[in-house]
Amino acid sequence: MDDQTRIALEAAAFRALVHHLMEKRPDVQNIDLMNLGGFCRNCLSRWYQEAAVAQGIDMTKDAAREIVYGMPYADWVARHQVAASDDKKAAFEVALRQNVGEPG
């Protein structure tokens, strides 16, 4: 497979993942994604922003989040985020350290 085709397929898979999280499963909470998969929508938006910056494109955290969430982050939180249990919060702290690093 040539690089152009591989890149196009990777981009299509990314768009399908974002669409799935945005349209089909907005009920899946970020804390559940992080606890089970080690990443969440915020990770995707951070990776997107980092890729843009690596290409010399100035992109804010908020702009990247809007791409991944399909709306401003605050709007998504208001529409879809629910309170997490103490057990989920504790598991999140572990998953965050393991997959992202120490907060700071």
MDTraj code that builds the backbone (N, CA, C; nanometers):
import mdtraj as md
import numpy as np

residues = "MET ASP ASP GLN THR ARG ILE ALA LEU GLU ALA ALA ALA PHE ARG ALA LEU VAL HIS HIS LEU MET GLU LYS ARG PRO ASP VAL GLN ASN ILE ASP LEU MET ASN LEU GLY GLY PHE CYS ARG ASN CYS LEU SER ARG TRP TYR GLN GLU ALA ALA VAL ALA GLN GLY ILE ASP MET THR LYS ASP ALA ALA ARG GLU ILE VAL TYR GLY MET PRO TYR ALA ASP TRP VAL ALA ARG HIS GLN VAL ALA ALA SER ASP ASP LYS LYS ALA ALA PHE GLU VAL ALA LEU ARG GLN ASN VAL GLY GLU PRO GLY".split()
xyz = np.array([
    [0.0861, -0.1173, 0.0000],
    [0.0000, 0.0000, 0.0000],
    [0.0904, 0.1232, 0.0000],
    [0.0584, 0.2182, -0.0823],
    [0.1389, 0.3404, -0.0869],
    [0.0986, 0.4338, 0.0280],
    [0.1884, 0.5276, 0.0586],
    [0.1664, 0.6179, 0.1720],
    [0.0393, 0.6997, 0.1582],
    [0.0104, 0.7496, 0.0390],
    [-0.1093, 0.8325, 0.0170],
    [-0.2364, 0.7545, 0.0511],
    [-0.2427, 0.6294, 0.0071],
    [-0.3595, 0.5457, 0.0360],
    [-0.3689, 0.5165, 0.1847],
    [-0.2558, 0.4828, 0.2486],
    [-0.2546, 0.4560, 0.3920],
    [-0.3034, 0.5769, 0.4703],
    [-0.2551, 0.6945, 0.4344],
    [-0.2968, 0.8175, 0.5033],
    [-0.4462, 0.8420, 0.4845],
    [-0.4962, 0.8193, 0.3637],
    [-0.6396, 0.8379, 0.3377],
    [-0.7235, 0.7404, 0.4201],
    [-0.6781, 0.6175, 0.4317],
    [-0.7510, 0.5183, 0.5106],
    [-0.7461, 0.5518, 0.6599],
    [-0.6299, 0.5954, 0.7073],
    [-0.6187, 0.6358, 0.8471],
    [-0.7103, 0.7541, 0.8770],
    [-0.7152, 0.8489, 0.7863],
    [-0.8028, 0.9653, 0.8048],
    [-0.9493, 0.9235, 0.8063],
    [-0.9862, 0.8314, 0.7188],
    [-1.1249, 0.7835, 0.7146],
    [-1.1601, 0.7113, 0.8443],
    [-1.0671, 0.6313, 0.8964],
    [-1.0921, 0.5604, 1.0219],
    [-1.1070, 0.6591, 1.1374],
    [-1.0236, 0.7637, 1.1397],
    [-1.0347, 0.8664, 1.2440],
    [-1.1711, 0.9356, 1.2355],
    [-1.2114, 0.9727, 1.1141],
    [-1.3421, 1.0387, 1.0985],
    [-1.4551, 0.9471, 1.1431],
    [-1.4442, 0.8176, 1.1143],
    [-1.5482, 0.7228, 1.1571],
    [-1.5525, 0.7121, 1.3093],
    [-1.4364, 0.7095, 1.3745],
    [-1.4319, 0.7046, 1.5208],
    [-1.4951, 0.8293, 1.5810],
    [-1.4577, 0.9461, 1.5305],
    [-1.5133, 1.0714, 1.5828],
    [-1.6647, 1.0756, 1.5602],
    [-1.7096, 1.0347, 1.4416],
    [-1.8534, 1.0327, 1.4126],
    [-1.9255, 0.9374, 1.5088],
    [-1.8664, 0.8214, 1.5309],
    [-1.9273, 0.7235, 1.6206],
    [-1.9434, 0.7817, 1.7612],
    [-1.8375, 0.8451, 1.8114],
    [-1.8442, 0.9030, 1.9457],
    [-1.9372, 1.0237, 1.9518],
    [-1.9429, 1.0988, 1.8420],
    [-2.0235, 1.2208, 1.8385],
    [-2.1720, 1.1917, 1.8186],
    [-2.2003, 1.1082, 1.7203],
    [-2.3387, 1.0893, 1.6766],
    [-2.4048, 0.9634, 1.7330],
    [-2.3325, 0.8549, 1.7334],
    [-2.3935, 0.7284, 1.7723],
    [-2.3832, 0.7004, 1.9218],
    [-2.2755, 0.7468, 1.9860],
    [-2.2546, 0.7146, 2.1268],
    [-2.2145, 0.8331, 2.2126],
    [-2.2875, 0.9453, 2.2047],
    [-2.2546, 1.0563, 2.2938],
    [-2.2822, 1.0214, 2.4403],
    [-2.3566, 0.9121, 2.4618],
    [-2.3864, 0.8671, 2.5974],
    [-2.2659, 0.8041, 2.6658],
    [-2.1682, 0.7605, 2.5878],
    [-2.0484, 0.7005, 2.6474],
    [-1.9658, 0.8132, 2.7083],
    [-1.9453, 0.8052, 2.8366],
    [-1.8768, 0.9110, 2.9093],
    [-1.7258, 0.9018, 2.8896],
    [-1.6602, 1.0170, 2.8889],
    [-1.5148, 1.0208, 2.8770],
    [-1.4474, 0.9406, 2.9881],
    [-1.5020, 0.9476, 3.1079],
    [-1.4411, 0.8756, 3.2199],
    [-1.4439, 0.7256, 3.1942],
    [-1.5508, 0.6763, 3.1303],
    [-1.5594, 0.5333, 3.0978],
    [-1.4599, 0.4969, 2.9881],
    [-1.4472, 0.5826, 2.8874],
    [-1.3479, 0.5589, 2.7826],
    [-1.2078, 0.5526, 2.8416],
    [-1.1747, 0.6467, 2.9277],
    [-1.0414, 0.6513, 2.9869],
    [-1.0187, 0.5306, 3.0779],
    [-1.1170, 0.4978, 3.1588],
    [-1.1011, 0.3869, 3.2525],
    [-1.0867, 0.2528, 3.1800],
    [-1.1576, 0.2366, 3.0699],
    [-1.1532, 0.1090, 2.9989],
    [-1.0485, 0.1061, 2.8871],
    [-1.0324, 0.2172, 2.8168],
    [-0.9466, 0.2179, 2.6993],
    [-0.8176, 0.2960, 2.7117],
    [-0.8070, 0.3758, 2.8172],
    [-0.6858, 0.4546, 2.8350],
    [-0.6797, 0.5803, 2.7506],
    [-0.7916, 0.6188, 2.6913],
    [-0.8010, 0.7436, 2.6153],
    [-0.9457, 0.7887, 2.6176],
    [-0.9669, 0.9157, 2.5831],
    [-1.1031, 0.9685, 2.5757],
    [-1.1092, 1.0742, 2.4663],
    [-1.2221, 1.1392, 2.4550],
    [-1.2373, 1.2433, 2.3535],
    [-1.1347, 1.3555, 2.3729],
    [-1.1057, 1.3877, 2.4986],
    [-1.0059, 1.4924, 2.5239],
    [-0.8685, 1.4495, 2.4736],
    [-0.8356, 1.3218, 2.4867],
    [-0.7091, 1.2714, 2.4326],
    [-0.7079, 1.2862, 2.2808],
    [-0.8175, 1.2471, 2.2163],
    [-0.8244, 1.2609, 2.0701],
    [-0.8045, 1.4058, 2.0276],
    [-0.8684, 1.4968, 2.0987],
    [-0.8539, 1.6379, 2.0616],
    [-0.7131, 1.6872, 2.0889],
    [-0.6493, 1.6391, 2.1947],
    [-0.5104, 1.6777, 2.2234],
    [-0.4178, 1.6234, 2.1146],
    [-0.4390, 1.4992, 2.0738],
    [-0.3567, 1.4413, 1.9674],
    [-0.3753, 1.5173, 1.8369],
    [-0.4986, 1.5590, 1.8115],
    [-0.5289, 1.6370, 1.6908],
    [-0.4547, 1.7709, 1.6957],
    [-0.4635, 1.8364, 1.8102],
    [-0.3948, 1.9651, 1.8264],
    [-0.2438, 1.9477, 1.8120],
    [-0.1879, 1.8469, 1.8744],
    [-0.0443, 1.8225, 1.8652],
    [-0.0016, 1.7956, 1.7209],
    [-0.0831, 1.7217, 1.6457],
    [-0.0524, 1.6951, 1.5046],
    [-0.0565, 1.8240, 1.4239],
    [-0.1541, 1.9089, 1.4526],
    [-0.1633, 2.0374, 1.3818],
    [-0.0401, 2.1226, 1.4096],
    [-0.0029, 2.1325, 1.5352],
    [0.1134, 2.2125, 1.5738],
    [0.2400, 2.1568, 1.5083],
    [0.2515, 2.0240, 1.5018],
    [0.3678, 1.9616, 1.4384],
    [0.3768, 1.9971, 1.2900],
    [0.2621, 2.0287, 1.2304],
    [0.2580, 2.0684, 1.0894],
    [0.2664, 2.2202, 1.0723],
    [0.2899, 2.2906, 1.1824],
    [0.3015, 2.4352, 1.1755],
    [0.1684, 2.5085, 1.1740],
    [0.0620, 2.4398, 1.2128],
    [-0.0721, 2.4983, 1.2154],
    [-0.1028, 2.5411, 1.3580],
    [-0.1349, 2.6669, 1.3777],
    [-0.1693, 2.7188, 1.5096],
    [-0.3116, 2.6746, 1.5423],
    [-0.3270, 2.5921, 1.6455],
    [-0.4594, 2.5432, 1.6840],
    [-0.4696, 2.5446, 1.8352],
    [-0.5772, 2.6012, 1.8842],
    [-0.5995, 2.6042, 2.0280],
    [-0.6609, 2.4729, 2.0755],
    [-0.6513, 2.4515, 2.2043],
    [-0.7139, 2.3355, 2.2674],
    [-0.8649, 2.3368, 2.2406],
    [-0.9257, 2.4532, 2.2533],
    [-1.0702, 2.4645, 2.2309],
    [-1.1081, 2.4335, 2.0869],
    [-1.0281, 2.4789, 1.9908],
    [-1.0569, 2.4520, 1.8488],
    [-1.0473, 2.3028, 1.8207],
    [-0.9473, 2.2373, 1.8759],
    [-0.9328, 2.0930, 1.8558],
    [-1.0478, 2.0172, 1.9211],
    [-1.0868, 2.0597, 2.0392],
    [-1.1995, 1.9939, 2.1060],
    [-1.3279, 2.0086, 2.0254],
    [-1.3487, 2.1254, 1.9667],
    [-1.4707, 2.1453, 1.8881],
    [-1.4741, 2.0516, 1.7672],
    [-1.3590, 2.0212, 1.7099],
    [-1.3525, 1.9266, 1.5984],
    [-1.3931, 1.7871, 1.6453],
    [-1.3418, 1.7445, 1.7586],
    [-1.3691, 1.6101, 1.8083],
    [-1.5093, 1.5980, 1.8671],
    [-1.5543, 1.7007, 1.9372],
    [-1.6870, 1.6956, 1.9998],
    [-1.7994, 1.7375, 1.9062],
    [-1.7668, 1.8051, 1.7972],
    [-1.8698, 1.8505, 1.7042],
    [-1.9454, 1.9727, 1.7530],
    [-1.8972, 2.0322, 1.8595],
    [-1.9591, 2.1506, 1.9183],
    [-1.8616, 2.2031, 2.0231],
    [-1.8830, 2.3234, 2.0727],
    [-1.7976, 2.3696, 2.1828],
    [-1.8041, 2.2711, 2.3001],
    [-1.6899, 2.2514, 2.3632],
    [-1.6785, 2.1545, 2.4721],
    [-1.7826, 2.1785, 2.5813],
    [-1.8017, 2.3031, 2.6204],
    [-1.8988, 2.3341, 2.7263],
    [-2.0398, 2.2911, 2.6872],
    [-2.0734, 2.3041, 2.5589],
    [-2.2052, 2.2598, 2.5125],
    [-2.2187, 2.1085, 2.5236],
    [-2.1118, 2.0359, 2.4838],
    [-2.1156, 1.8899, 2.4927],
    [-2.1326, 1.8469, 2.6385],
    [-2.0568, 1.9080, 2.7278],
    [-2.0660, 1.8744, 2.8703],
    [-2.2089, 1.8969, 2.9200],
    [-2.2664, 2.0100, 2.8849],
    [-2.4028, 2.0412, 2.9305],
    [-2.5052, 1.9415, 2.8757],
    [-2.4862, 1.8948, 2.7542],
    [-2.5830, 1.8034, 2.6912],
    [-2.5643, 1.6577, 2.7304],
    [-2.4391, 1.6155, 2.7507],
    [-2.4134, 1.4719, 2.7593],
    [-2.3443, 1.4227, 2.8853],
    [-2.2718, 1.5066, 2.9551],
    [-2.1932, 1.4566, 3.0679],
    [-2.2798, 1.4391, 3.1902],
    [-2.2591, 1.3282, 3.2581],
    [-2.3311, 1.3008, 3.3826],
    [-2.2288, 1.2872, 3.4948],
    [-2.2749, 1.3013, 3.6157],
    [-2.1856, 1.2898, 3.7313],
    [-2.1307, 1.1480, 3.7409],
    [-2.0042, 1.1382, 3.7753],
    [-1.9384, 1.0083, 3.7890],
    [-1.9392, 0.9653, 3.9351],
    [-1.9437, 0.8353, 3.9543],
    [-1.9388, 0.7811, 4.0904],
    [-1.7974, 0.7980, 4.1463],
    [-1.7865, 0.7869, 4.2766],
    [-1.6549, 0.7955, 4.3408],
    [-1.5628, 0.6842, 4.2916],
    [-1.6175, 0.5644, 4.2660],
    [-1.5365, 0.4534, 4.2157],
    [-1.4800, 0.4852, 4.0772],
    [-1.5634, 0.5430, 3.9912],
    [-1.5173, 0.5797, 3.8575],
    [-1.4116, 0.6901, 3.8646],
    [-1.4313, 0.7842, 3.9545],
    [-1.3323, 0.8921, 3.9701],
    [-1.1982, 0.8374, 4.0173],
    [-1.2005, 0.7438, 4.1097],
    [-1.0766, 0.6834, 4.1589],
    [-1.0073, 0.6045, 4.0482],
    [-1.0840, 0.5291, 3.9710],
    [-1.0272, 0.4531, 3.8590],
    [-0.9707, 0.5474, 3.7535],
    [-1.0367, 0.6607, 3.7348],
    [-0.9894, 0.7591, 3.6376],
    [-0.8523, 0.8127, 3.6765],
    [-0.8325, 0.8420, 3.8034],
    [-0.7029, 0.8937, 3.8489],
    [-0.5911, 0.7955, 3.8159],
    [-0.6173, 0.6673, 3.8342],
    [-0.5196, 0.5632, 3.8012],
    [-0.4972, 0.5594, 3.6501],
    [-0.6057, 0.5555, 3.5729],
    [-0.5958, 0.5471, 3.4270],
    [-0.5254, 0.6707, 3.3695],
    [-0.5528, 0.7870, 3.4250],
    [-0.4896, 0.9096, 3.3785],
    [-0.3383, 0.9040, 3.3988],
    [-0.2954, 0.8642, 3.5159],
    [-0.1514, 0.8530, 3.5434],
    [-0.0860, 0.7488, 3.4531],
    [-0.1524, 0.6358, 3.4331],
    [-0.0952, 0.5273, 3.3515],
    [-0.0863, 0.5648, 3.2039],
    [-0.1847, 0.6391, 3.1538],
    [-0.1943, 0.6618, 3.0099],
    [-0.1547, 0.8002, 2.9633],
    [-0.1650, 0.8980, 3.0510],
    [-0.1345, 1.0355, 3.0121],
    [-0.0137, 1.0883, 3.0883],
    [-0.0041, 1.0515, 3.2137],
    [0.1044, 1.0996, 3.2977],
    [0.0498, 1.1718, 3.4193],
    [0.1394, 1.2163, 3.5002],
    [0.0987, 1.2872, 3.6219],
    [0.0365, 1.4210, 3.5851],
    [-0.0767, 1.4563, 3.6456],
    [-0.1351, 1.5884, 3.6220],
    [-0.0376, 1.6969, 3.6669],
    [-0.0407, 1.8036, 3.5960],
    [0.0498, 1.9059, 3.6434],
    [0.0545, 2.0202, 3.5557],
])
top = md.Topology()
chain = top.add_chain()
for i, resn in enumerate(residues, 1):
    res = top.add_residue(resn, chain, resSeq=i)
    for name in ("N", "CA", "C"):
        top.add_atom(name, md.element.get_by_symbol(name[0]), res)
traj = md.Trajectory(xyz[None], top)
